[in-house]
Amino acid sequence: MISEKSIAQGIYEETQVETGFFILKFTNDSTENQYFKREVNSNFIQFHFCVKGQGAFVFNEGSYSLPILEDHTLLLYNPKLDLPIELSLQPKSWLISILLPIKKLHELFSKEANYISFLSGENRDRKYYKDTIFSPSMAIVLNQLLQFSLHPMVKPLYFKAKTYELLSLYFNTPQSVDIERCPFLVDETNVAKIKKAKDIIIERMAEPPTLQELSKEIGLSLNKLKEGFKQVYGEPVFSFLFDYKMEVARQLLVSGSFNVNEVGLKIGYSTASHFIAAFKKKYGVTPKKFVMSLSQ
């Protein structure tokens, strides 16, 4: 089950992985803070991953807030108190959340309860909070969830597989995960350069640099840029940029503030026909038909 709610350029998408098991995607590509709210009862454990930018979770009607920064993950659980999601997401920020019934988590890790601290017998009914930096291997999966390009019928299966992979990486030891899955990422300096490359092409998406120019700007060889970018973000540089531009275009069309020509120009298409062809390649419909579908 997949549902999506659009608020200006703030997009909230919810996918049910299994019965009572959800993955939520929050994206704010606008220039203003966006506010999202979802009821969550005390049966659920919450995992929040800030892929880009930052935000804050608000509790007790605004009397208390808990920030979440880029590359950080928050784990929240309180068996005696409902913890609704009230998220204030800053401009140009992306966040993914997993809502998992604690009973389901116990079933997944029942044989490993002594390994995972909050699942041990004396802790399983206590509230739990953890703020950590997620590993580069987790960043790969998170960006695959954000930037996937698949047929809608395949999406639930893909999300299920990636969600389980993400949980596996979360509870694994960071050293073994990074080295075994992605040797390139052992060098954190390279990771920082790859992230800089991503930020550059997003910031200049209307007129992006060539790969040669980009590699020179971030101080990484062309081969390492190509290899590293694909490992971190799951696809080549310009495939990633294409998917990002189409997502921005979709959100601009949803907002209703711009016509097709204006949207195309904003993301770097000098002619409407090229933009229309690119949009149809990505989503299977023209921008005009997409806009018409929003009012049905």
Secondary structure by P-SEA (a helix, b strand, c coil): cbbbbbcccbbbbbbbcccccbbbbbbbcccbbbbbbbbbcccbbbbbbbccccbbbbcccccbbbbbcccbbbbbbbccccccccccccccbbbbbbbbcaaaaaaacccccccccccccccccbbbbbbbbbcaaaaaaaaaaacccccccaaaaaaaaaaaaaaaaaaccaaaaaaacccccccaaaaaaaaaaaaaaaaaccccccaaaaaaaacccaaaaaaaaaaaccccaaaaaaaaaaaaaaaaaaaccccaaaaaaaaccccaaaaaaaaaaaccccaaaaaaaaac
